[in-house]
């Protein structure tokens, strides 16, 4: 796809052409088979922990959006995949350096050419977003979408770091829970239920 065709498809919200840039979800999930996955949320409380070595010891480290990493001690240093719902600056791309980008937001107009044409790019289906939106009764966070996605794979384990559902706010911004369009109580309940039902998933308390 040319850059002009991409811009046209993005502007006109033509999902089918954009989807041709993405690896198939089944292929993405297949790469998780047997892996120990660490998914890193952006809760401020994570910065007070010593989880960095455990994070970097996972087979696959996935971070979210601008992926703040204030200290290797708390956050580790590796980023294999980066799940996005926002555009990144060139400086953030260089700092984070993921091997794969996943565009999770239904807002396709925010998707940029560099991300969409990166190796192994993944575009999260709108139907998956809508299903989780209905289950939560509110727009899901990028973290929730990733938990939902990874849980459907044959991964060996999924450990969630930096997920306190906005109890300690976010390292990536100053907004309060009332200023963002998510229902964190609903997400916390949903995640707790998933952890209770799937023994492969662990929520690491900060």
Residue, then its C-alpha position, 0 to 999 in steps of 0.5 A: x500500500x502506498x502512503x497516499x492510499x494509507x492516508x485515504x483509507x485512514x481518513x475515510x475509515x476504510x477498515x479493509x485496506x488498513x487491515x491488509x497491513x496487519x499480521x493476522x490475529x491468529x499468527x500473532x497469538x501463535x507467537x505467544x504459545x508457551x511463552x512467559x509474558x510480562x505485561x507492564x501497565x503504567x501505574x505510578x505505584x510500580x515505580x516503588x517496587x523492585x520488579x525490574x529483574x522479574x520483568x526483564x526475565x520474561x520471555x516476552x515483555x509488552x509495554x503500553x503507549x509511552x511506556x514510562x520506565x523511570x528506573x531499571x530497578x522497578x520497570x526493567x529495560x526490555x520492550x519486545x512489543x508496544x501496544x499503542x492507542x496514541x502517536x509516539x514522538x521520534x524520541x519515544x520510539x528511539x527510547x523504547x525501541x520495540x520489535x513490534x507495534x500493536x495498534x489497539x485503539x479504534x481511532x484509526x485516524x491517530x494511526x501513523x504511517x511509521x507504525x502501520x508499516x513497521x515489521x510485524x505490525x498488528x491492527x486490533x479488530x474493531x469487533x474485539x474492541x466492541x465486545x470488550x466495551x460491551x462487557x465493561x460498559x465503558x471504553x476499555x483501556x489499552x491494558x485491558x485490551x491487551x489482557x483480553x488478547x493475551x488471555x486468548x493465546x496459548x501462552x505459558x503465563x501472563x504476569x501483570x505489573x503496574x496494574x492497580x486500575x488508576x488507584x495510584x494514577x498513571x506515570x504517563x499523565x496527570x489526569x484523574x480517573x474522572x478525567x478519562x473515559x474508562x470505568x476502572x472499577x469495572x476493569x478491576x472487577x473484570x480482571x479479578x474474575x479473569x485471574x480467578x478463572x485462569x491460573x496462568x494469569x497473575x496480578x503482581x501487587x505493587 
